[in-house]
Amino acid sequence: MNTARISNPVIWADVPDVDVIRVGPVFYMVSTSMHSMPGCPIMKSVNLKDWELAGYVYDTFEDNKAHRLEDGKGIYGRGSWAASLRYKNGTYYVCFSSNDMDQFYIYQTRDIEHGPWERSVIPGLYHDPALLLDEDGRNYVIYGNGDIRIRELTADLTAVKPGVTDQLLLEGERQGIMLRMEGCHAHKRDGYYYLFFIEWPGDGNMRRRQLCYRSRELTGPYERRVILDDHLGYQNNGVAQGGLVDTPDGDWYAVLFQDHGAVGRIPCVFPVSWEDRWPVIGEGGKAPLTFETRLPAGESKPLVISDEFEYTENRLALQWQWNHNPDNGLWSVTERTGCLRLRTGRITDDVLLARNTLTQRTEGPACSAETLLYLGGMNEGDRAGMVALQYEYGTVEAVAGEQGQFTVNMCVRSDDGVEVVESIPFTGGHICFRIEFNFKDGVDEARFFYSGRGEVWHPIGQTLHMKYSLNHFMGYRIGLFNYATRQPGGYADFEYFRYHRED
């Protein structure tokens, strides 16, 4: 049988705060999605190397002005954080906290790939929660930053168990620590409870590392070890935060992630052995870049795709996510065959506040995307195009002027606001846009182009020096947008989206 050889990272794209389980021969993974909708992506694999999108836990999880980008700021960098995924007795559970809502959400389903998911809401913030479904039938959530707390949940995992208060479980190290422990993942094996955390030392090392605490009793006392302090040769960025999963053959692996500049936080997989009932990652705590497994060979499925927008129903491929909650009455892939139509419904002055910006991830080491835009439906003042989306974004866009005149703009955003770097008059009914992303060795640059029909490409504006900002807490995305600055009611038709990745 052919077996899989794993090379890190297993996904060179923004899939942060990963949590992985195995059910039978299939591994499932959930990750953070924050302000992208639908959210809490579920991915599956047979070998921890080749992952494919299987679905999402929710289309949207709240409907208010902030989630609809109607409050002037949105939920950037907030939304759903650090989801925990577990399975027991035929039911899958996903939980997460939302910083903007100050609430804790638990979803459950019998069918992880198709749903439906039942939603329960618990007041209060449970930072970086870990579900622990114990063998005695009792259920817990373990959470916190620095001071780690535990709380028991009801048997059906829909509420906090009546009469139960939270309890302090652990106090993280303080001396010489810049970021005290967080990002809990909880496991039980051979009579031990294992709790995994990250911490960020404040000494000369200055990189995240992976901790393990273990105890024979859930409430302690716990022993502590650093089980990984490695950066895989990339800018001293530690690989940490995640948990363990076993295979049908009894092998064990750690699934963690690494901060990787503007592309985002990328998942890595490492072999785990057990010594004196402690998990040991790699060899002597060193994380390998490549290694052999006994897992079956699989088929690589794309995380980011090209799309000709040829749909028979008004439902997009799983790879697409909206920036915040969409207005489903203002977009269509069936109104005009072979086009994504984005209509404007209100006035705004910034793509960060525009409804229905449709996005996909970027991927390293380098990638590019291009689109063809029909201009005939745009109203005066409308701006439509393509964005390298993060807090400090760059756009290449068509701007509709008076009497059917158009300009092509390249714009950048910084703390000082939005700047039009270059503006060029344009004539014609169609225009193509292209963005090239380079993440090699932390270069983190994007370049912008336009073309009449995609035959001769003209650079425009300046190189965008991409910066991963905690304002969004997300890697750069490729977005298609259309918004009105003067009068709503116009539309932009995107006739294709073509994506290329450089391996």
C-alpha positions as CSV (number, residue, x, y, z in Angstrom):
1,M,0.0,0.0,0.0
2,N,1.2,3.5,-0.8
3,T,1.7,5.6,2.3
4,A,1.7,9.3,2.8
5,R,4.9,11.3,3.3
6,I,4.2,14.5,5.2
7,S,6.0,17.8,4.4
8,N,5.3,20.9,6.5
9,P,3.4,23.0,6.4
10,V,0.5,20.7,5.3
11,I,-1.5,23.7,4.3
12,W,0.3,26.9,3.4
13,A,-2.6,29.2,4.0
14,D,-4.5,30.8,6.9
15,V,-6.1,27.9,8.8
16,P,-5.4,28.9,12.4
17,D,-6.3,27.5,15.8
18,V,-6.7,24.0,14.4
19,D,-8.4,21.2,16.3
20,V,-8.5,17.6,14.9
21,I,-10.3,14.4,15.7
22,R,-10.5,11.0,14.1
23,V,-13.7,9.1,13.5
24,G,-13.0,5.7,12.0
25,P,-10.4,6.2,9.2
26,V,-11.3,9.9,8.6
27,F,-9.7,12.9,10.3
28,Y,-11.8,16.1,10.7
29,M,-10.5,19.5,11.5
30,V,-12.1,22.8,12.5
31,S,-10.4,26.2,12.7
32,T,-11.0,29.9,13.4
33,S,-13.0,31.9,10.9
34,M,-13.7,35.2,12.7
35,H,-15.5,37.6,10.4
36,S,-15.7,35.3,7.4
37,M,-19.1,33.7,6.6
38,P,-20.0,30.9,6.4
39,G,-17.8,30.0,9.4
40,C,-16.1,27.3,11.4
41,P,-14.9,25.4,8.3
42,I,-14.9,21.6,8.6
43,M,-12.1,19.9,6.7
44,K,-11.4,16.2,6.3
45,S,-8.5,14.0,5.4
46,V,-7.5,10.3,5.4
47,N,-3.8,11.0,6.1
48,L,-3.4,14.4,7.9
49,K,-1.6,15.7,4.7
50,D,-4.3,16.0,2.0
51,W,-7.2,18.1,3.4
52,E,-10.4,19.1,1.7
53,L,-13.3,21.4,2.7
54,A,-16.3,19.4,3.8
55,G,-18.6,22.1,5.0
56,Y,-19.2,24.8,7.6
57,V,-20.8,24.8,11.0
58,Y,-23.0,27.9,10.3
59,D,-23.8,30.3,7.5
60,T,-23.9,33.1,10.0
61,F,-24.1,32.9,13.8
62,E,-25.6,36.3,14.6
63,D,-27.5,39.0,12.7
64,N,-26.9,42.5,14.0
65,K,-25.5,45.8,12.7
66,A,-21.9,44.9,13.4
67,H,-22.1,41.5,11.7
68,R,-23.8,43.2,8.7
69,L,-21.1,46.0,8.5
70,E,-23.7,48.6,9.4
71,D,-22.1,50.0,12.5
72,G,-19.1,51.6,10.8
73,K,-16.6,49.1,12.1
74,G,-17.8,45.5,11.9
75,I,-16.4,42.5,13.8
76,Y,-12.9,42.4,12.3
77,G,-10.6,40.3,14.4
78,R,-13.4,39.1,16.5
79,G,-16.3,36.8,15.6
80,S,-15.7,33.1,16.2
81,W,-12.4,32.3,17.9
82,A,-10.5,29.0,18.5
83,A,-13.2,26.4,18.0
84,S,-13.0,23.0,19.7
85,L,-14.2,19.9,17.9
86,R,-15.1,16.6,19.6
87,Y,-17.1,13.4,18.9
88,K,-19.0,11.1,21.2
89,N,-21.7,8.5,20.8
90,G,-22.5,9.4,17.2
91,T,-22.6,13.2,17.8
92,Y,-20.1,15.9,16.8
93,Y,-19.7,19.0,18.9
94,V,-18.1,22.3,18.0
95,C,-17.8,25.2,20.5
96,F,-16.2,28.6,20.3
97,S,-16.4,32.0,22.0
98,S,-17.2,35.3,20.2
99,N,-15.4,38.3,21.6
100,D,-17.8,40.8,20.1
101,M,-20.9,39.0,21.5
102,D,-19.4,38.1,24.9
103,Q,-21.0,34.7,24.4
104,F,-20.1,31.0,24.2
105,Y,-21.6,28.8,21.5
106,I,-22.0,25.1,21.3
107,Y,-23.1,23.4,18.0
108,Q,-23.9,19.7,17.6
109,T,-24.8,17.4,14.7
110,R,-25.1,13.8,13.8
111,D,-23.7,14.5,10.3
112,I,-20.5,16.6,10.4
113,E,-20.3,17.0,6.6
114,H,-23.9,17.9,5.9
115,G,-25.5,19.0,9.1
116,P,-27.8,20.4,10.2
117,W,-26.2,21.9,13.3
118,E,-28.1,22.6,16.5
119,R,-27.0,25.8,18.2
120,S,-26.9,26.6,21.9
121,V,-25.7,29.9,23.4
122,I,-24.2,30.4,26.9
123,P,-23.6,33.9,28.3
124,G,-20.0,34.9,29.0
125,L,-16.7,34.6,27.3
126,Y,-14.8,31.2,27.5
127,H,-11.4,32.1,26.1
128,D,-9.9,29.5,23.8
129,P,-12.2,26.8,25.0
130,A,-11.5,23.0,25.0
131,L,-14.3,20.5,25.3
132,L,-13.5,17.5,27.5
133,L,-16.1,14.7,27.2
134,D,-15.1,12.4,30.0
135,E,-15.5,8.6,30.1
136,D,-17.9,8.9,33.1
137,G,-20.4,10.8,31.0
138,R,-19.6,14.2,32.5
139,N,-18.7,17.1,30.1
140,Y,-16.5,20.1,30.8
141,V,-15.1,23.2,29.1
142,I,-11.6,24.2,30.0
143,Y,-10.6,27.8,29.1
144,G,-8.7,31.0,29.9
145,N,-5.5,33.0,29.5
146,G,-2.9,32.7,32.2
147,D,-5.4,31.5,34.8
148,I,-7.1,28.4,33.4
149,R,-10.6,27.6,34.5
150,I,-12.9,24.6,34.2
151,R,-16.7,24.4,34.2
152,E,-19.1,21.5,33.9
153,L,-21.7,21.4,31.2
154,T,-25.0,19.6,31.1
155,A,-25.2,16.0,29.7
156,D,-26.6,17.2,26.4
157,L,-24.0,20.0,26.1
158,T,-26.5,22.8,25.7
159,A,-25.9,24.8,28.9
160,V,-23.8,25.1,32.0
161,K,-24.8,22.5,34.6
162,P,-27.2,24.1,37.1
163,G,-25.6,25.0,40.4
164,V,-22.0,24.6,39.1
165,T,-19.6,27.5,39.2
166,D,-16.3,27.8,37.4
167,Q,-13.2,26.6,39.2
168,L,-9.6,27.7,38.9
169,L,-7.7,24.7,37.5
170,L,-4.2,26.0,36.7
171,E,-2.2,29.2,37.1
172,G,0.3,29.8,34.3
173,E,3.9,30.8,34.9
174,R,4.4,34.5,35.4
175,Q,8.1,35.1,35.7
176,G,9.8,35.7,32.3
177,I,6.6,35.1,30.4
178,M,5.3,37.7,27.8
179,L,2.1,35.8,27.0
180,R,0.9,33.4,29.7
181,M,-0.6,30.1,28.6
182,E,-3.7,29.8,26.5
183,G,-5.1,27.8,23.6
184,C,-6.2,24.8,25.6
185,H,-6.7,21.4,24.0
186,A,-7.8,18.6,26.4
187,H,-7.3,14.8,26.0
188,K,-7.5,11.7,28.2
189,R,-5.3,8.7,27.6
190,D,-4.4,5.7,29.8
191,G,-5.8,7.2,32.9
192,Y,-4.1,10.6,32.5
193,Y,-5.6,14.0,31.7
194,Y,-3.5,15.9,29.2
195,L,-3.9,19.6,28.7
196,F,-2.0,21.4,26.0
197,F,-1.3,25.1,25.9
198,I,1.0,27.7,24.3
199,E,3.0,30.3,26.1
200,W,5.3,33.0,24.9
201,P,8.5,33.6,26.9
202,G,9.8,37.1,27.3
203,D,13.4,36.1,27.3
204,G,15.9,36.1,24.4
205,N,14.0,33.2,22.8
206,M,10.8,35.3,22.2
207,R,8.9,32.6,20.4
208,R,5.8,30.6,21.2
209,R,6.2,27.1,22.5
210,Q,4.0,24.2,23.3
211,L,3.3,23.1,26.8
212,C,1.8,19.9,28.2
213,Y,0.3,19.5,31.7
214,R,-0.8,16.0,32.9
215,S,-2.6,14.6,36.0
216,R,-4.4,11.5,37.0
217,E,-7.1,13.7,38.5
218,L,-9.0,16.2,36.4
219,T,-8.7,18.8,39.0
220,G,-5.0,18.2,39.6
221,P,-2.3,18.5,40.8
222,Y,-0.7,18.8,37.3
223,E,2.9,18.2,36.2
224,R,4.3,20.6,33.5
225,R,6.6,20.1,30.5
226,V,7.6,22.1,27.5
227,I,7.1,19.6,24.7
228,L,8.0,21.7,21.6
229,D,10.2,24.8,21.2
230,D,10.9,24.9,17.4
231,H,10.5,27.4,14.6
232,L,11.2,25.2,11.5
233,G,13.8,27.7,10.3
234,Y,11.3,30.5,9.8
235,Q,12.0,33.8,11.4
236,N,12.0,32.4,14.9
237,N,8.2,31.9,14.8
238,G,7.4,29.0,17.1
239,V,5.1,26.2,16.0
240,A,2.5,25.7,18.7
241,Q,-1.1,25.6,19.7
242,G,-3.1,22.5,18.9
243,G,-3.6,19.0,20.1
244,L,-3.0,15.3,19.5
245,V,-4.8,12.7,17.4
246,D,-4.2,9.0,16.9
247,T,-4.5,6.7,13.9
248,P,-6.2,3.4,13.3
249,D,-2.7,1.8,13.5
250,G,-2.0,3.3,17.0
251,D,0.4,6.0,15.8
252,W,0.1,9.5,17.3
253,Y,0.5,13.0,15.7
254,A,0.4,16.6,16.8
255,V,-1.4,19.1,14.7
256,L,-0.2,22.6,15.4
257,F,0.2,25.9,13.5
258,Q,2.8,28.6,12.9
259,D,2.5,32.3,12.3
260,H,3.8,32.8,8.8
261,G,3.6,36.5,8.1
262,A,1.0,38.0,5.8
263,V,-0.3,34.7,4.4
264,G,-1.5,33.9,7.9
265,R,-1.2,31.1,10.4
266,I,-0.5,27.7,8.8
267,P,-1.0,24.2,10.0
268,C,1.8,21.7,10.6
269,V,1.8,18.0,11.5
270,F,4.4,16.2,13.5
271,P,4.9,12.6,14.7
272,V,4.5,11.9,18.5
273,S,5.9,9.1,20.6
274,W,5.3,8.4,24.2
275,E,8.0,8.2,26.9
276,D,7.1,7.6,30.5
277,R,3.5,8.5,29.4
278,W,4.6,12.0,28.2
279,P,4.1,12.9,24.6
280,V,7.3,13.6,22.7
281,I,7.1,15.5,19.5
282,G,9.5,14.6,16.7
283,E,12.9,13.5,17.9
284,G,14.0,14.9,21.1
285,G,11.5,17.8,20.8
286,K,12.7,18.8,17.4
287,A,10.0,19.2,14.8
288,P,10.8,17.5,11.4
289,L,10.0,19.3,8.1
290,T,9.3,15.9,6.4
291,F,8.7,12.4,7.6
292,E,7.2,9.1,6.6
293,T,3.9,7.8,7.9
294,R,1.8,4.6,7.8
295,L,-1.2,6.6,6.8
296,P,-2.7,5.9,3.3
297,A,-1.8,8.0,0.3
298,G,-4.5,10.5,-0.5
299,E,-5.6,13.0,-3.1
300,S,-4.9,16.7,-2.8
301,K,-8.0,18.8,-3.0
302,P,-7.7,22.6,-3.6
303,L,-8.4,25.0,-0.8
304,V,-8.5,27.9,-3.2
305,I,-10.2,27.5,-6.6
306,S,-10.8,29.1,-9.9
307,D,-14.5,29.7,-10.7
308,E,-16.3,30.4,-14.0
309,F,-19.5,31.1,-12.0
310,E,-21.5,28.5,-14.0
311,Y,-24.0,27.4,-11.4
312,T,-27.5,26.0,-11.7
313,E,-28.6,27.2,-8.3
314,N,-27.7,30.3,-6.3
315,R,-25.2,28.6,-4.0
316,L,-21.4,29.1,-4.2
317,A,-18.6,26.6,-4.0
318,L,-17.4,25.9,-0.4
319,Q,-14.1,27.7,-1.0
320,W,-15.8,31.1,-1.0
321,Q,-16.6,33.1,2.1
322,W,-18.2,36.5,2.5
323,N,-16.5,39.3,4.4
324,H,-19.1,39.5,7.3
325,N,-22.8,38.5,6.8
326,P,-23.9,38.8,3.2
327,D,-27.1,40.5,2.0
328,N,-28.4,37.5,0.1
329,G,-30.8,39.7,-1.9
330,L,-28.0,41.6,-3.5
331,W,-25.8,38.8,-5.0
332,S,-26.5,36.1,-7.6
333,V,-24.7,33.5,-9.7
334,T,-27.9,32.7,-11.7
335,E,-29.3,36.1,-12.6
336,R,-26.9,36.2,-15.5
337,T,-25.5,32.9,-16.6
338,G,-21.8,32.5,-16.0
339,C,-21.4,35.6,-13.8
340,L,-21.2,36.6,-10.2
341,R,-23.5,39.7,-9.9
342,L,-22.9,42.0,-7.0
343,R,-25.6,44.7,-6.6
344,T,-25.2,47.7,-4.3
345,G,-27.7,48.3,-1.6
346,R,-26.4,51.3,0.4
347,I,-23.7,54.0,0.3
348,T,-20.2,53.6,1.8
349,D,-16.7,55.0,1.2
350,D,-14.5,52.0,2.1
351,V,-14.2,48.4,0.9
352,L,-13.9,47.4,4.5
353,L,-17.5,48.6,5.1
354,A,-18.9,47.2,1.8
355,R,-21.4,44.4,2.0
356,N,-21.0,41.2,-0.1
357,T,-17.3,41.3,-0.6
358,L,-16.6,37.7,-1.7
359,T,-13.3,36.2,-0.6
360,Q,-10.9,33.2,-0.7
361,R,-7.6,32.6,1.0
362,T,-4.2,33.3,-0.4
363,E,-1.6,30.6,-0.4
364,G,2.2,30.4,-0.2
365,P,4.8,30.4,-1.4
366,A,3.2,32.6,-4.2
367,C,-0.1,32.9,-5.9
368,S,-2.1,35.1,-8.2
369,A,-5.7,35.7,-9.3
370,E,-7.5,37.5,-12.1
371,T,-11.0,38.4,-12.9
372,L,-13.0,39.9,-15.8
373,L,-15.5,42.6,-14.9
374,Y,-18.4,43.8,-17.0
375,L,-18.9,47.6,-16.4
376,G,-22.3,48.2,-18.0
377,G,-24.4,47.9,-14.9
378,M,-22.4,50.3,-12.7
379,N,-23.9,53.6,-11.5
380,E,-21.9,56.8,-11.2
381,G,-19.7,56.6,-8.1
382,D,-19.7,52.8,-8.0
383,R,-16.3,51.1,-7.3
384,A,-15.8,47.5,-8.3
385,G,-12.7,45.3,-8.5
386,M,-10.3,43.1,-6.6
387,V,-8.8,43.6,-3.2
388,A,-5.8,42.1,-1.3
389,L,-7.8,42.1,1.9
390,Q,-6.5,42.8,5.3
391,Y,-6.5,46.0,7.5
392,E,-3.7,47.5,5.3
393,Y,-5.3,46.5,2.0
394,G,-4.6,47.2,-1.7
395,T,-7.2,47.4,-4.4
396,V,-7.3,47.6,-8.2
397,E,-10.7,48.8,-9.2
398,A,-13.0,50.4,-11.8
399,V,-14.6,53.7,-10.8
400,A,-17.7,54.8,-12.7
401,G,-17.7,58.5,-13.4
402,E,-20.0,60.9,-15.2
403,Q,-21.6,60.1,-18.6
404,G,-20.3,56.5,-18.7
405,Q,-16.7,57.4,-18.2
406,F,-14.4,55.2,-16.1
407,T,-11.1,55.3,-14.4
408,V,-8.9,52.5,-13.1
409,N,-7.6,53.1,-9.6
410,M,-5.0,51.4,-7.5
411,C,-5.5,52.3,-3.8
412,V,-3.9,51.4,-0.5
413,R,-5.1,51.7,3.0
414,S,-2.9,52.5,6.1
415,D,-3.5,54.0,9.5
416,D,-3.7,57.4,7.7
417,G,-6.7,56.3,5.6
418,V,-7.2,55.3,2.0
419,E,-4.8,56.7,-0.7
420,V,-5.4,56.6,-4.5
421,V,-1.9,55.8,-5.6
422,E,-2.6,55.9,-9.3
423,S,-5.7,56.7,-11.4
424,I,-5.9,56.1,-15.2
425,P,-8.8,56.8,-17.6
426,F,-10.3,53.7,-19.2
427,T,-12.6,53.1,-22.1
428,G,-14.4,49.9,-22.9
429,G,-17.2,47.7,-21.6
430,H,-15.0,45.1,-19.9
431,I,-11.8,45.2,-17.8
432,C,-9.6,42.6,-16.3
433,F,-7.8,42.9,-12.9
434,R,-5.0,40.8,-11.5
435,I,-3.1,40.6,-8.2
436,E,0.1,38.7,-7.7
437,F,1.0,37.7,-4.1
438,N,4.6,36.7,-3.1
439,F,5.0,35.2,0.4
440,K,8.4,33.6,-0.2
441,D,10.8,33.9,2.7
442,G,8.6,36.5,4.3
443,V,8.8,38.9,1.3
444,D,5.0,39.5,1.7
445,E,4.4,41.7,-1.4
446,A,1.4,42.1,-3.7
447,R,1.4,43.7,-7.1
448,F,-1.5,45.0,-9.1
449,F,-2.4,44.9,-12.8
450,Y,-5.2,45.7,-15.2
451,S,-5.9,44.8,-18.8
452,G,-8.6,45.4,-21.5
453,R,-9.3,41.8,-22.2
454,G,-6.6,39.9,-20.3
455,E,-4.0,39.8,-23.2
456,V,-1.6,42.6,-22.2
457,W,-1.3,43.4,-18.5
458,H,-0.4,46.8,-17.3
459,P,1.1,47.4,-13.8
460,I,-0.7,50.0,-11.8
461,G,0.1,51.8,-8.5
462,Q,2.7,50.5,-6.2
463,T,3.8,47.3,-4.6
464,L,1.8,46.6,-1.4
465,H,4.0,45.5,1.5
466,M,1.5,43.2,3.2
467,K,1.4,43.2,7.0
468,Y,-0.4,40.7,9.2
469,S,-2.4,42.9,11.5
470,L,-4.2,42.0,14.7
471,N,-6.9,44.5,13.6
472,H,-8.1,41.6,11.3
473,F,-6.2,38.7,12.9
474,M,-6.4,36.9,9.5
475,G,-4.1,36.3,6.6
476,Y,-4.5,38.3,3.4
477,R,-7.5,37.2,1.3
478,I,-8.4,37.8,-2.3
479,G,-11.7,39.6,-2.6
480,L,-14.2,40.6,-5.3
481,F,-16.2,43.7,-4.4
482,N,-18.7,46.3,-5.6
483,Y,-19.9,49.3,-3.6
484,A,-21.7,52.6,-4.2
485,T,-20.4,55.9,-3.0
486,R,-23.3,58.1,-4.4
487,Q,-26.4,56.1,-5.2
488,P,-27.2,52.4,-4.7
489,G,-28.9,50.2,-7.2
490,G,-26.1,49.5,-9.7
491,Y,-24.4,46.1,-10.3
492,A,-21.1,44.6,-11.3
493,D,-20.8,41.3,-13.2
494,F,-17.6,39.3,-12.6
495,E,-17.4,36.8,-15.5
496,Y,-14.7,34.6,-14.0
497,F,-12.2,34.2,-11.2
498,R,-9.0,32.4,-12.2
499,Y,-6.5,31.4,-9.6
500,H,-2.9,30.2,-9.9
501,R,-0.6,28.9,-7.2
502,E,3.2,28.6,-7.5
503,D,4.5,25.6,-5.7
